[in-house]
């Protein structure tokens, strides 16, 4: 038989704050918290806490207990026939693996409850079923040892969860969605970081044994936007510079927790396996999934589920090549304003200067350059600019490759093309994608179409004025091989004791050689780039790549 004790005995459980309650039973504007402790041979002393809501004035303790049992089928309260005391309290939860009740091995135990009034925390009493519960109260049921009359204080207090609630799913991301991979190897893992309002992911390839620390260090070394900070007790912060003035990092007084495939892990020391998803998140980004009080540590443990969709990080945008006005050798036009036109063919990037007054467009600039420089021309098609042409020398013409196209950027940003208005100081670059590096891609389902973003890193060479330096060649009859070359090349089709002059794309002399047919010339000390080799009135374009 179980009955209600009549006096307060022994220690009591700590108060459960209403802010920790996950499951509220009943309806109404008044609220109280009820905690029930069981002494189980397997589970030890454990308690479960619910919230109860009602309208009107104070309610009886027995009404509070009936409300919980009516809403939560996992809890069964067995009363005596007159509803004046409790015979037993049982809780069964297959999700937690629990089936506990109040009857001890000797078949005899006592139930008593401790009542705390939040308005007067010093007020504690042993109650009877006729006690009234007010808004804000805490009712703490505990079994009492019939021999010692000591209450059984809980080692753990679990916060009950709504049995009918939909369980929040931890967000995930598949390796097929990753855009930016760091490292080499046959094994793959993903690092996801969930800041308060943003979740991003990187891919990591590796071999052998690697830890989360190894993965994060490799990503930080490869991606200049990403870094992490270690503190006295482990990982302190994870930082990502999304854009100048837009830096992601944890919020003040927050912290990071790590999960490996959705399960709390060993943090930086966690060993990685092929296919792992390692997620770091700060609690501000999560939904509370579990709350538990651990008596030994006098500490509330809160578990979170992170449901925010994870976006794959794009490859860091490579630095776009530029050229300064002070480097320009050939200026077209007159005026106080200056702009630069750069054209990046598949293997050559050249630049002109343009002076102007008033309002001018890219079309005006390109037409004016075409008028002034006979080597340069543009071809318009049905839908706009079709091609840009530059005659380096006879039989050596730069133009787009077959099936290619041109895209334009104004100061590194995609622009309006030929109608783009010019401002003083603009760098207008036209490039064909064969010359670029893909750093982002987007699939447009409505059009069944992939779009790609390119950065053009090729060094831009300023052209010299027409009929000066490298442009003075009349014909191309000599040949060189290999071309491109690494250290030396062989010349054919020239007379003995000829002079060969190597020019850069500025028209400056880089080196002079005395050569004959089948002569070899050494270019091992020449910087990587595009050059013109001229012998008499003959010339050929040479590419040096060490």
C-alpha positions as CSV (number, residue, x, y, z in Angstrom):
1,X,0.0,0.0,0.0
2,X,1.2,3.5,-0.8
3,X,-0.2,6.5,1.0
4,X,0.6,10.2,1.7
5,X,3.1,11.1,4.3
6,X,2.0,13.7,6.8
7,X,5.2,15.5,7.5
8,X,8.1,17.0,5.5
9,X,11.1,14.7,5.6
10,X,14.7,14.9,4.3
11,X,16.0,16.8,1.4
12,X,14.0,17.9,-1.6
13,X,14.6,18.2,-5.3
14,X,15.6,21.5,-6.8
15,X,12.8,23.7,-8.2
16,X,12.1,23.2,-11.9
17,X,11.8,26.6,-13.6
18,X,8.8,27.1,-15.9
19,X,11.2,28.2,-18.6
20,X,12.5,24.6,-18.7
21,X,9.1,23.0,-19.3
22,X,8.7,21.3,-22.7
23,X,5.2,19.8,-22.3
24,X,2.2,21.8,-20.9
25,X,-0.9,19.8,-20.1
26,X,-4.3,21.4,-19.7
27,X,-5.3,24.8,-20.9
28,X,-5.5,28.2,-19.3
29,X,-3.5,31.3,-18.2
30,X,-2.4,29.9,-14.8
31,X,0.6,27.6,-14.7
32,X,2.3,25.3,-12.2
33,X,5.0,22.7,-12.4
34,X,4.8,19.1,-11.1
35,X,7.8,16.8,-10.7
36,X,7.5,13.1,-9.7
37,X,10.4,11.1,-8.5
38,X,10.7,7.3,-8.7
39,X,13.2,5.0,-7.0
40,X,13.9,2.4,-9.7
41,X,16.3,-0.6,-9.2
42,X,17.7,-0.1,-12.7
43,X,17.4,3.5,-13.4
44,X,18.1,4.8,-9.9
45,X,16.3,7.9,-8.5
46,X,14.9,9.8,-11.4
47,X,12.2,12.4,-11.7
48,X,10.0,13.6,-14.6
49,X,8.5,17.1,-14.7
50,X,5.4,18.5,-16.5
51,X,3.7,21.8,-16.7
52,X,0.0,22.2,-15.9
53,X,-2.3,25.0,-17.1
54,X,-5.8,26.0,-15.9
55,X,-8.2,28.9,-15.8
56,X,-9.9,30.4,-12.8
57,X,-8.6,30.5,-9.2
58,X,-6.6,28.0,-7.2
59,X,-7.1,24.2,-7.9
60,X,-6.6,21.2,-5.7
61,X,-3.5,19.0,-5.9
62,X,-5.6,16.0,-7.0
63,X,-7.0,18.1,-9.9
64,X,-3.5,18.9,-11.0
65,X,-2.5,15.2,-11.0
66,X,-5.7,14.2,-12.8
67,X,-5.0,16.8,-15.5
68,X,-1.5,15.5,-16.2
69,X,-2.7,11.9,-16.4
70,X,-5.6,12.9,-18.7
71,X,-3.3,14.6,-21.2
72,X,-0.3,12.2,-21.0
73,X,-1.2,8.5,-21.4
74,X,2.3,7.5,-20.3
75,X,1.4,8.5,-16.7
76,X,-1.0,6.5,-14.7
77,X,-2.2,7.7,-11.2
78,X,-4.0,5.1,-9.1
79,X,-6.3,6.6,-6.4
80,X,-8.1,5.1,-3.5
81,X,-11.8,4.7,-3.8
82,X,-12.6,8.1,-2.2
83,X,-10.0,10.0,-4.3
84,X,-8.3,11.1,-1.1
85,X,-4.8,9.7,-1.6
86,X,-2.7,8.0,-4.2
87,X,-2.0,4.3,-4.2
88,X,0.5,4.4,-7.0
89,X,2.0,6.4,-9.8
90,X,3.4,4.7,-12.9
91,X,5.2,6.1,-15.9
92,X,5.9,4.0,-19.1
93,X,7.8,5.5,-22.0
94,X,9.2,3.2,-24.7
95,X,11.2,6.0,-26.2
96,X,13.1,6.4,-23.0
97,X,13.1,2.7,-22.2
98,X,11.3,3.5,-18.9
99,X,8.7,1.6,-16.9
100,X,8.7,2.8,-13.3
101,X,6.2,2.8,-10.5
102,X,6.1,3.5,-6.8
103,X,6.0,0.0,-5.2
104,X,9.3,-0.9,-3.8
105,X,10.7,-4.4,-3.3
106,X,9.0,-4.7,0.1
107,X,5.7,-3.8,-1.4
108,X,5.4,-0.8,0.8
109,X,6.2,2.9,0.3
110,X,5.0,6.3,1.1
111,X,4.3,9.2,-1.2
112,X,4.6,12.7,-0.1
113,X,4.9,16.0,-1.9
114,X,6.8,19.2,-1.2
115,X,4.9,22.3,-2.1
116,X,6.8,25.5,-3.1
117,X,5.2,28.8,-3.6
118,X,7.1,30.9,-6.1
119,X,5.9,34.1,-4.5
120,X,7.5,32.9,-1.2
121,X,10.3,30.5,-1.8
122,X,10.9,29.9,1.9
123,X,7.3,28.5,2.1
124,X,7.5,24.7,2.0
125,X,5.0,22.2,3.4
126,X,3.9,18.7,3.4
127,X,0.5,18.8,1.9
128,X,-2.7,16.8,1.7
129,X,-4.8,16.2,-1.4
130,X,-7.0,19.1,-0.4
131,X,-4.2,21.6,-0.7
132,X,-4.7,24.3,-3.3
133,X,-2.2,25.1,-6.0
134,X,-1.8,28.7,-7.2
135,X,-0.4,30.1,-10.3
136,X,3.4,29.8,-10.2
137,X,3.6,26.9,-7.7
138,X,5.9,23.9,-7.8
139,X,4.6,20.4,-6.6
140,X,7.4,17.9,-6.0
141,X,6.3,14.3,-5.5
142,X,8.9,12.0,-3.9
143,X,8.7,8.5,-2.4
144,X,9.6,8.1,1.2
145,X,11.5,5.2,2.7
146,X,9.0,3.5,5.2
147,X,11.9,2.6,7.5
148,X,13.8,5.9,7.7
149,X,11.1,8.3,6.6
150,X,13.6,9.9,4.4
151,X,12.6,11.2,1.0
152,X,14.2,9.9,-2.2
153,X,15.8,12.8,-4.0
154,X,16.3,12.4,-7.7
155,X,19.7,11.9,-9.3
156,X,18.3,13.1,-12.6
157,X,15.2,15.2,-13.4
158,X,14.0,14.8,-17.0
159,X,11.6,17.3,-18.6
160,X,8.6,15.4,-20.2
161,X,8.1,16.0,-23.9
162,X,4.8,16.1,-25.7
163,X,4.1,12.6,-26.8
164,X,2.1,13.9,-29.8
165,X,4.6,16.5,-30.9
166,X,6.5,16.1,-34.2
167,X,10.1,15.4,-33.5
168,X,12.3,18.0,-35.1
169,X,14.8,16.5,-37.6
170,X,18.4,17.4,-37.5
171,X,19.3,19.1,-40.9
172,X,21.8,17.3,-43.1
173,X,23.5,17.8,-46.4
174,X,24.7,15.2,-48.9
175,X,28.2,15.0,-50.5
176,X,26.6,15.4,-53.9
177,X,25.6,18.9,-52.8
178,X,29.1,20.1,-51.7
179,X,30.6,22.7,-54.0
180,X,34.0,23.3,-52.3
181,X,36.3,20.4,-51.4
182,X,39.5,20.7,-49.5
183,X,42.2,18.1,-49.3
184,X,42.9,14.9,-51.3
185,X,42.0,11.3,-50.7
186,X,39.4,8.6,-51.2
187,X,37.5,9.3,-48.0
188,X,35.1,12.2,-47.7
189,X,33.6,14.1,-44.7
190,X,31.6,17.2,-44.4
191,X,32.0,20.1,-42.0
192,X,28.8,22.0,-41.3
193,X,28.8,25.1,-39.1
194,X,25.5,26.5,-37.8
195,X,25.7,30.1,-36.6
196,X,22.6,31.7,-35.1
197,X,21.0,32.4,-38.5
198,X,23.3,30.8,-41.1
199,X,24.4,27.2,-41.7
200,X,27.2,26.5,-44.2
201,X,29.1,23.4,-45.3
202,X,32.5,22.4,-46.7
203,X,33.8,19.1,-48.1
204,X,37.0,17.4,-46.8
205,X,38.9,14.6,-48.6
206,X,41.4,12.6,-46.7
207,X,43.3,9.4,-46.3
208,X,44.3,7.6,-43.1
209,X,43.3,8.7,-39.6
210,X,42.1,12.3,-39.3
211,X,40.3,14.2,-36.6
212,X,37.9,17.1,-36.6
213,X,40.8,19.3,-35.7
214,X,42.7,18.1,-38.8
215,X,39.7,18.8,-41.0
216,X,39.1,22.3,-39.6
217,X,42.8,23.2,-39.9
218,X,42.9,22.1,-43.5
219,X,39.8,24.1,-44.4
220,X,41.2,27.2,-42.6
221,X,44.5,26.8,-44.5
222,X,42.7,26.6,-47.9
223,X,39.8,29.0,-47.4
224,X,40.9,32.6,-46.4
225,X,37.3,33.3,-45.3
226,X,37.3,30.6,-42.6
227,X,39.1,30.5,-39.3
228,X,38.6,29.1,-35.8
229,X,39.8,30.3,-32.4
230,X,40.9,28.0,-29.6
231,X,40.4,29.0,-25.9
232,X,41.6,27.7,-22.6
233,X,39.0,24.8,-22.6
234,X,38.9,24.0,-26.3
235,X,37.1,25.5,-29.3
236,X,36.2,29.1,-28.6
237,X,34.8,30.4,-31.9
238,X,34.4,29.7,-35.6
239,X,34.6,32.7,-37.9
240,X,33.5,33.1,-41.6
241,X,33.9,36.4,-43.5
242,X,31.0,36.3,-45.9
243,X,31.9,39.7,-47.3
244,X,33.7,42.8,-46.1
245,X,31.8,44.0,-43.0
246,X,29.8,40.8,-42.8
247,X,31.5,38.3,-40.4
248,X,29.7,35.2,-39.0
249,X,30.8,34.3,-35.4
250,X,29.0,33.0,-32.3
251,X,26.9,35.4,-30.3
252,X,28.0,36.9,-27.0
253,X,28.0,34.4,-24.1
254,X,27.3,31.6,-26.5
255,X,29.3,28.4,-27.1
256,X,29.8,25.7,-29.6
257,X,28.7,22.1,-29.5
258,X,29.7,19.4,-31.9
259,X,27.7,16.5,-33.4
260,X,29.0,13.6,-35.5
261,X,26.2,12.3,-37.7
262,X,23.6,13.9,-35.4
263,X,25.1,12.6,-32.1
264,X,27.1,14.7,-29.6
265,X,30.7,13.8,-30.1
266,X,34.2,14.4,-28.7
267,X,34.6,17.8,-30.4
268,X,38.0,18.7,-31.9
269,X,39.4,15.3,-31.0
270,X,36.6,13.3,-32.7
271,X,38.0,10.8,-35.2
272,X,36.6,11.0,-38.7
273,X,35.2,8.2,-40.8
274,X,34.4,8.1,-44.5
275,X,30.9,9.7,-45.0
276,X,30.8,11.6,-41.7
277,X,28.8,14.8,-41.3
278,X,30.5,16.8,-38.5
279,X,28.3,19.7,-37.4
280,X,29.2,22.5,-35.1
281,X,26.4,24.7,-33.9
282,X,25.7,27.4,-31.3
283,X,22.5,26.9,-29.2
284,X,20.9,30.1,-30.5
285,X,20.4,28.3,-33.8
286,X,18.8,25.2,-32.3
287,X,15.4,23.9,-31.0
288,X,15.4,22.5,-27.5
289,X,14.9,18.7,-27.8
290,X,15.7,17.6,-24.2
291,X,16.3,19.1,-20.8
292,X,17.7,17.2,-17.8
293,X,19.0,18.1,-14.4
294,X,22.1,16.2,-13.1
295,X,22.1,16.4,-9.4
296,X,25.8,15.4,-9.0
297,X,26.8,18.5,-10.8
298,X,23.9,20.7,-9.8
299,X,23.5,21.5,-13.5
300,X,20.8,21.7,-16.1
301,X,21.8,19.9,-19.4
302,X,20.0,21.2,-22.5
303,X,20.1,19.3,-25.8
304,X,19.3,21.0,-29.1
305,X,18.3,20.0,-32.6
306,X,19.6,22.1,-35.4
307,X,17.0,22.2,-38.2
308,X,18.2,25.1,-40.4
309,X,18.9,24.1,-44.0
310,X,22.6,23.9,-44.7
311,X,24.0,25.7,-47.7
312,X,27.1,24.5,-49.4
313,X,29.9,27.1,-49.4
314,X,31.1,28.2,-52.8
315,X,34.7,28.1,-53.8
316,X,36.4,31.3,-52.6
317,X,36.2,33.9,-55.3
318,X,39.6,34.1,-56.9
319,X,41.1,37.6,-57.1
320,X,40.3,39.2,-60.5
321,X,43.3,40.4,-62.4
322,X,43.5,44.2,-62.8
323,X,45.7,46.8,-64.3
324,X,46.4,50.4,-63.2
325,X,46.1,53.5,-65.4
326,X,49.8,54.2,-64.7
327,X,50.7,50.9,-66.5
328,X,48.8,51.8,-69.7
329,X,51.0,52.4,-72.8
330,X,48.5,53.4,-75.4
331,X,45.7,56.0,-74.8
332,X,42.9,56.7,-77.2
333,X,40.7,59.8,-77.1
334,X,40.9,63.1,-75.2
335,X,39.4,64.3,-72.0
336,X,39.9,64.6,-68.2
337,X,38.3,61.2,-67.4
338,X,40.1,57.9,-67.8
339,X,38.9,54.3,-68.3
340,X,40.6,51.1,-69.2
341,X,39.4,48.4,-71.6
342,X,40.8,45.0,-70.9
343,X,40.1,42.0,-73.2
344,X,40.8,38.5,-72.0
345,X,41.0,35.9,-74.8
346,X,41.6,32.3,-74.0
347,X,45.3,32.7,-73.5
348,X,46.0,36.4,-73.8
349,X,44.8,39.5,-71.9
350,X,45.5,43.0,-73.3
351,X,44.5,46.5,-72.2
352,X,44.0,50.0,-73.8
353,X,43.5,53.3,-72.1
354,X,40.5,55.6,-73.0
355,X,40.3,59.4,-72.2
356,X,36.9,61.1,-72.5
357,X,34.6,63.9,-71.3
358,X,30.9,63.8,-70.7
359,X,28.8,60.7,-70.9
360,X,30.2,57.7,-72.6
361,X,29.3,54.0,-72.8
362,X,31.4,50.9,-73.3
363,X,30.2,50.9,-76.9
364,X,31.6,54.4,-77.4
365,X,34.9,53.3,-75.9
366,X,35.3,50.2,-78.0
367,X,34.3,51.9,-81.2
368,X,36.8,54.8,-80.6
369,X,39.6,52.3,-79.9
370,X,38.7,50.4,-83.1
371,X,38.9,53.6,-85.1
372,X,42.3,54.5,-83.6
373,X,43.9,51.1,-83.5
374,X,43.8,49.2,-86.8
375,X,44.7,45.9,-85.0
376,X,41.5,46.1,-82.9
377,X,38.0,45.5,-84.1
378,X,34.6,44.4,-82.8
379,X,31.9,42.3,-84.5
380,X,28.2,42.8,-83.6
381,X,25.7,40.0,-83.9
382,X,21.9,39.7,-83.7
383,X,21.9,39.8,-79.9
384,X,24.8,42.1,-79.2
385,X,28.6,41.8,-79.2
386,X,29.6,38.7,-81.1
387,X,33.4,38.9,-81.1
388,X,36.5,41.1,-80.3
389,X,39.4,40.7,-82.6
390,X,43.1,41.8,-82.3
391,X,45.7,41.2,-85.0
392,X,48.9,40.5,-83.2
393,X,50.7,39.9,-86.5
394,X,49.8,38.6,-89.9
395,X,48.3,35.1,-89.5
396,X,48.2,35.6,-85.7
397,X,44.8,36.9,-84.8
398,X,43.2,36.8,-81.3
399,X,39.4,36.1,-81.3
400,X,37.0,34.0,-79.2
401,X,37.1,30.3,-79.6
402,X,34.4,28.3,-81.5
403,X,31.1,28.2,-79.6
404,X,32.4,30.6,-77.0
405,X,30.9,33.9,-75.9
406,X,31.9,37.1,-74.2
407,X,31.0,38.3,-70.7
408,X,31.8,41.7,-69.3
409,X,32.6,43.1,-65.9
410,X,32.9,46.7,-64.7
411,X,35.4,46.9,-61.9
412,X,35.0,43.2,-61.3
413,X,31.2,43.2,-61.2
414,X,29.0,41.8,-64.0
415,X,27.6,44.8,-65.9
416,X,25.2,45.9,-68.7
417,X,27.7,45.1,-71.5
418,X,27.9,47.5,-74.5
419,X,25.4,50.0,-73.0
420,X,27.3,50.1,-69.6
421,X,27.9,53.8,-68.8
422,X,31.5,54.7,-68.0
423,X,32.8,56.5,-65.0
424,X,36.2,58.1,-64.4
425,X,38.6,55.3,-63.2
426,X,36.6,52.3,-64.5
427,X,38.2,49.1,-65.5
428,X,36.0,47.5,-68.1
429,X,36.9,43.8,-68.8
430,X,35.6,41.6,-71.5
431,X,36.5,37.9,-71.3
432,X,35.6,34.5,-72.7
433,X,35.0,31.8,-70.1
434,X,37.9,29.7,-71.5
435,X,40.2,32.1,-69.8
436,X,38.4,32.0,-66.4
437,X,38.1,29.9,-63.3
438,X,34.7,28.7,-62.2
439,X,34.0,29.7,-58.6
440,X,30.2,29.3,-58.5
441,X,27.4,27.5,-60.3
442,X,23.6,27.7,-60.1
443,X,21.0,25.3,-61.6
444,X,17.8,27.0,-62.8
445,X,15.2,24.3,-62.8
446,X,12.6,26.4,-64.7
447,X,15.0,26.6,-67.7
448,X,16.8,23.3,-67.1
449,X,20.0,25.4,-67.3
450,X,23.3,25.7,-65.3
451,X,24.8,29.2,-65.0
452,X,28.5,29.6,-64.0
453,X,30.4,32.4,-62.5
454,X,34.0,33.0,-63.6
455,X,37.0,34.9,-62.2
456,X,39.7,36.0,-64.7
457,X,43.1,35.9,-63.1
458,X,45.3,36.1,-66.2
459,X,47.9,38.9,-66.1
460,X,46.8,41.9,-68.2
461,X,49.4,43.3,-70.6
462,X,49.1,46.9,-71.8
463,X,49.3,47.1,-75.6
464,X,51.8,49.4,-77.3
465,X,50.7,52.0,-79.8
466,X,50.2,50.6,-83.4
467,X,53.4,50.3,-85.6
468,X,55.7,50.4,-82.5
469,X,57.7,47.6,-81.1
470,X,56.1,44.1,-81.6
471,X,53.4,45.4,-83.9
472,X,55.9,46.3,-86.7
473,X,56.3,42.8,-88.0
474,X,55.1,42.3,-91.6
475,X,55.0,38.5,-92.0
476,X,55.3,35.3,-90.0
477,X,57.5,32.7,-91.7
478,X,59.7,31.4,-88.8
479,X,58.6,28.6,-86.5
480,X,59.6,27.7,-82.9
481,X,59.1,24.5,-81.0
482,X,58.1,23.5,-78.4
483,X,55.6,26.4,-78.0
484,X,54.6,26.9,-75.2
485,X,58.0,26.2,-73.9
486,X,59.5,25.6,-70.4
487,X,63.1,26.5,-70.7
488,X,64.3,26.5,-74.4
489,X,63.0,26.4,-77.9
490,X,64.4,25.7,-81.4
491,X,64.0,28.2,-84.3
492,X,63.5,27.2,-87.9
493,X,63.1,29.1,-91.1
494,X,65.7,31.8,-90.6
495,X,69.2,32.7,-92.0
496,X,72.4,32.0,-90.3
497,X,73.8,34.8,-88.0
498,X,70.5,36.5,-87.6
499,X,69.4,38.6,-84.6
500,X,66.3,37.4,-82.7
501,X,64.7,39.9,-80.4
502,X,62.2,38.8,-77.7
503,X,59.5,41.5,-76.9
504,X,57.0,41.4,-74.1
505,X,53.4,42.6,-74.8
506,X,54.3,46.1,-73.8
507,X,56.8,46.3,-76.8
508,X,59.8,46.2,-74.4
509,X,62.9,44.2,-75.3
510,X,63.3,41.2,-73.0
511,X,66.3,39.5,-74.6
512,X,68.4,39.5,-77.8
513,X,70.0,36.4,-79.4
514,X,72.3,35.6,-82.3
515,X,70.7,32.7,-84.1
516,X,70.7,30.5,-87.2
517,X,68.4,27.8,-88.6
518,X,67.8,25.1,-85.9
519,X,69.3,27.3,-83.2
520,X,68.2,26.8,-79.6
521,X,67.6,29.8,-77.4
522,X,67.4,29.7,-73.6
523,X,64.3,31.3,-72.0
524,X,64.7,29.7,-68.6
525,X,65.2,33.0,-66.9
526,X,62.3,34.7,-68.7
527,X,59.2,35.2,-66.6
528,X,56.0,33.3,-67.5
529,X,54.0,35.2,-70.1
530,X,53.2,35.9,-73.7
531,X,56.0,37.3,-75.9
532,X,56.7,38.1,-79.6
533,X,60.0,36.8,-81.1
534,X,61.1,38.9,-84.0
535,X,63.8,38.1,-86.6
536,X,64.1,40.8,-89.2
537,X,60.6,41.5,-90.5
538,X,59.3,38.1,-89.3
539,X,57.7,37.4,-85.9
540,X,55.9,34.7,-84.0
541,X,54.0,34.6,-80.7
542,X,55.8,32.7,-78.0
543,X,54.3,31.4,-74.7
544,X,56.7,30.7,-71.7
545,X,55.4,28.5,-68.9
546,X,57.9,27.2,-66.4
